[in-house]
């Protein structure tokens, strides 16, 4: 709240301070003659400001921090009254577009100086800015916001707690005036200002009570289409409040009946597979906005049933629309054009009225526009993203999701919805619909990239929802100790220091022999192979060990310093050489002082098996060395293991990253890379995965792991399911996709039982995975898989090409479909 306003302006102190303020503005005008916002004024521009202010206020009100609260209130009221008088006079006589308005910016700068010096109320500046924004048009508000952005760091550096509420209120009031559709750039500037001003964990922008914007109602036409000769009223025309209210009250019952009528036109068992006519879909589609606006209405069984029917019908219609095809016939489109011509003149006449009464643009819900709207890909994507958000909300009510919240101690009950649990049947429906929406959003040239962006946003949003459920615990890092800070600063300064070049840098070969006088001998020495050939990596091992010995047991301080520099040079050169053919060993290096991993020859069990039967370590490679994505039913041993044993030294399996503990016999780095959930999330958000799946156990294939295998000269093998292969394809990664057609369910189950080592649950999951692969193979485009085989024995021949390697004949790519 502002300070108490002095009732009488006849107080001498107010008039004296007003005169002093006028003098400060004249001095500011002399310092900054240009009528611009920048540069800002600071305390150095007003010499002896505080002593002069003390003379104006008098000794009683100039005791600084030692003043009582009563005297501080009197001083703040005195200054506020004088400032408001000056401010009101300026904005009443100066236009914001004129150069003279710079006096207002100078006044604000003076208030910043007084506020930082604790001579006035810290919030006074923002009270005036709030009044200025209320008095300006949107164009004027942009200029006011230019001032705020240019002074943000300064005005939020001190006394922020006294300012934060008025800052939040000012920005929210401005956002209510702006249209996020017509002026998104200005809205974005306001949001960025708030994000930069308030800390990340501030609760002021959190909807802790889980309230929804229920006033945002989408109105649409519930009447049948008008006759050919009649002129139908469109929603863009201005309505009276009574008309709008009458419409909203009739929407629910009529739209629900429309959904039932639309469903009756289809067979019940195929209701979600048939597309509806746009005229029939119209009320069904727009009724979905009620659920998007108020998801808690889905707790009602009848409303949820209606929602499911409407969303299924909408999805079926969307899937029937081709990118190059509209949804109406040519005759109906001509009818739309005729209707548009009839109403064009009337719309032009009312254009000014429409703009005057509009506040936030909404969907255009006219029947005439509906066919054109759903034929627009951007419109369909917008609606389906809304549906995805609701699907995530419903999945948060499943039994599985609620079980993850058992360990939350300080729960926010307002957003927990503990009394509502989604049934198993409804959970399966939500999951299936979510997959259908994801598949549809991936369609089109930019579809995979669009869906990946949406998926990333929703994934991060779930983390914020969890934070809100946990009642917004503080987001802060613990402070570091002064010793750690000093150590880090000294280390950074040492690294940034520019060193003088030595006459002969450590590790370089001397050229003294060129001064011997014998040109022939000098040239022979100059041509010596050890001067230009790359040294062997192992020669550095003993040299580095000698330097380590000298460092641990130095002769004196000089020899120790020389050994440290010599070791650094040798270490750098050894790493440069090893990077050409032993890059995978770099993952084992934990410190730059210990690089023994690049000297060790410790092949994994897989490598030992590969090279056991290969003379001199030679291996046969296919002409195409791109990574191979194998899509096949689970088998024992795995498909990759069979290829590795059949072609030693050629292939290497790319282990996935997984968020579970190792099982008996599993080894980190060989079977999987075992990581915690936090490390997995960091890799996922950093787009380090070629593909990934999330659930109770998250799993993903790292691009770095695959590229490391390729750099070692081998062919990387990725064993994925159909969803994983689809993600790699959508990612645009260069690889070969090979499908091994799975056998029948009974045959596969029998094979897995005979192999042993698998439980009944694992066998059933493998059978389900095989069925999913078969379904994907039947629906995939012709060119999704580079090769398709029906016999694992012929897989190697397909990889190497017809007649190159392998037992039996093989077919080439694209035509490699064989009967097993």
Protein Blocks (a to p, Z undefined) as FASTA:
>chain_A
ZZdddfblkbfklmmmmmmmmmmmmmmmmmmmpacfbdcddfklmghklmmmmmmnomml
mnojmpcfklmmmmmmmmmmmmmmmmmmmmmmpcfkbmklmmmmmmmmmmmmmmmnopac
fklmmmmmmmmmmmpcfklmmmmmmmmmmmmmmmmmgoklmmmmmmmmmmmmmmmmpcfk
lmmmlmmmmmmmmmmmpcfklcklpcfkopacfklccdddfbdcddfkbccddfkbccdf
klmmmmmmmmmmmmmmmmmmmmmmpcfklmmmpccdfklmmmmmmmmmmmmmmmmlmmpm
klmmmmmmmmmmmmmmmmmpcfkbcfbdfklmmmmmmmmmmmmmmmmmmmmmmmmmpmbd
cddfbfklmmmmmmpmklmmmmmmmmmmmmmmmmmmpmklmmmmmmpmbdcfklnommbc
cdfklmmmmmmmmmmmmmmmmgcjklmmmmmmmmmmmmmmmmmmmmmmnoppaddddddd
fklmmmmmmmmmmmmpccdddfbdghiacfklmmnopamlmmmmmmpmklmpccdfklmm
mmmmmmmmmmmmcfblmlmmmmmmmmmmmmmmmmmmmmmmmmmmmmmpmbfkbcklmmpc
cddfklmmmmmmgghhiacddfblcdcddddddddddfklmmmmmmghkaccdddddddd
ddehiaghklpccddfklmmmmmmnopafbdcddfbdcdddfklmmmmmmnopacddddd
fklmmmmmmnopacdddddddddfklmmmmmmmngoiafklmmmmmmmmmmmmmmmmmpc
fklpmbdcfbfklmmmmmnoghiacedjdddehilcccZZ
